[in-house]
Amino acid sequence: MTGDVLVLAESSGPTFRKATLEAVTEGRRLADLLNVSEYALAIGNGLKNRAAELGKYGADRVILADDPSLALFHPDYYRQIALETIKRVDPSIVLAAATSTGKDLAPRLAIHLDTAVASECTHLELENGKLIATRPAYAGKVLLRVKVNSSPSIATLRPNVFTAKEVVPGRKPTIEQIEFNRPDSRMIVKEFVAQGAKKLDLTEASVIVSGGRGMGGPQNYKILEELAEVMGGVVGASRASVDAGWRPHSDQVGQTGRTVSPTLYIAAGISGAIQHRVGMINSKVIVAINKDPEAPIFGFADYGIVGDVFEVVPALTREMKAFYGKA
Amino acid sequence: MRRVPDTAARIRIASDEKSIDTSDAEFVINPYEEYALEQAVQLKEKHGGEVTVVTLGPEKTTQVIMKALALGADKAVHLKSDKGPEDPGSIARALADELKGLEFDVLLFGKKGVDDDNQQVGQMVAELLGIPCVTQIVKLDVSGGKAVAQREVEGGSITVETIFPAAFTAEKDLTVPRYASLRELVAARKKPIVVKDVQLLMSSIEIVSIQNPPPRPPGKIVGKGVDAVPTLVRLLHEEAKVI
């Protein structure tokens, strides 16, 4: 075992995901503590000109598998490439972003490598060279500290929790392009269909404007979309409004929806039930707008306005427009 | 299928600080497996066949097995183990050992258990069995010995076609679970349950400690109505420094 750190670098089209840059930055921190190298394995299509970018976030070496058939995540293709690379590099730690791809792939690798995965970690530390990961369970009602006793230790990192930073601005990593020989597969990955005009997933957004039952109906989410647009954010929803059919499930924040940690979470007309709270409690700053001063959400929001969402939200949109206009 | 504490349950850390005290929790079928079970029953209603529920858990799991049988499963296999399910790898190995002896076209899982939130077992079992697995699906169409599934991913969905046998893990949007009638609850008692004792392998992941999340510092009410908006924006900029 070389003891190196290897990060599975995921792309969305020809750019690396922000969550991947976060994982590469964190991988650099661990590699420095262990005094080892950091590898990044980039799998995708059209990444040749972008691969060097991973160096700025800390990767010493980038291994690149670039092929049109790798544009979308294919479990059999990605698994084969990752397994071959891990066996060759023999790292002590493997990190991936806890995205739909990372969460699908990491357990497949673990079972073949006879090791384990710490899922959706929010903090990593080393103890005698061993990885100790902190991860929420029971939707964040408790935090587990876990140790993987086999090698490599695999961890997926929850998006938006770790910081992506150009730690070594000028670094030019070595880039090694590997051959990809498509294995036989019983799966055909056909196409990606984008949902609406949404550019960012809730888990990746730094500003989320969420609406609950207090929005009264699907037509009223327009005012939240306007506020989100001014702030460069996306719209989320409570379980009540998703179950009512007002918003798609992919917008749901909470226990059976997304767990998010944006810089700013604005909850409009959301009471703050436990199953919603656990999905957004790790937001850096929470703002609540609700006409009921007794709503539980005011118990854990940083800033609250007691008032009618249909008056307060449009006023906030105007004020934000003015703010960003000046800035 | 997995037995989990109800999502509204309060979760108490046990005195050893390494486990969860579930002694006063109410247990339910893992919600994601309710979507999966409903999908299985709908496939049976449309294409024929039989639905078998396989579950790993303690003695008390019988209660959620009865519920699954009332919801449309034809029979159940209960792999009995009193050891806490803390390692997805050992759970997956026990399930795969059992499934090797069963014949099936479609193997459905919930995408994750709402207890440990690991989201690993479905993919692991499929890898051990050497069959395709499509995770986080929101739609499944079956015809002519193959399936077309849609997986929910960041910003949209990906369509995946696969031949049988194949595994799928259910996302919330897959189906709307039905309710069991009293008649079905009674009929469930007559359906067969095979019980087998299993030994889970050693965990390769170990819980060092369990903590409560740090409390959030108390917030403040900025004010009432639209008059409070300028103050809020100023505080977000100057105090919280998030805009």
Interface residues (C-beta under 8 A of the other chain):
Chain A: S12 R17 L72 F73 P75 D76 R79 T99 S100 T101 K103 D104 A106 P107 R108 A110 I111 H112 D114 T115 A116 V117 A118 S119 E120 I132 R135 P136 A137 Y138 A139 G140 K141 V142 L143 L144 R145 V146 K147 V148 N149 S150 S185 R186 M187 I188 V189 K190 E191 F192 V193 A194 Q195 K198 K199 L200 D201 T203 E204 M231 P248 H249 S250 Q252 Q255 T256 G257 T263 L264 I274 Q275 I281 K284 V285 I286 V287 P293 F298 F300 A301 D302 Y303 G304 I305 V306 G307 D308 E311 V312 A315 L316 E319 M320 F323
Chain B: P5 T7 A8 R10 I11 I13 I20 P31 Y32 D87 P88 G89 A92 V114 D115 D116 D117 N118 Q119 Q120 V121 Q123 M124 E127 L128 I131 P132 C133 V134 T135 Q136 V138 R151 E152 V153 E154 G155 G156 S157 I158 T159 V160 E161 T162 I163 A166 E171 K172 D173 S203 S204 I205 E206 I207 V208 S209 I210 Q211 N212 P213 R216 P217 G219 K220 I221 V222 G223 K224 G225 V226 A228 V229 P230 L232 V233 L235 L236 H237 A240 V242 I243
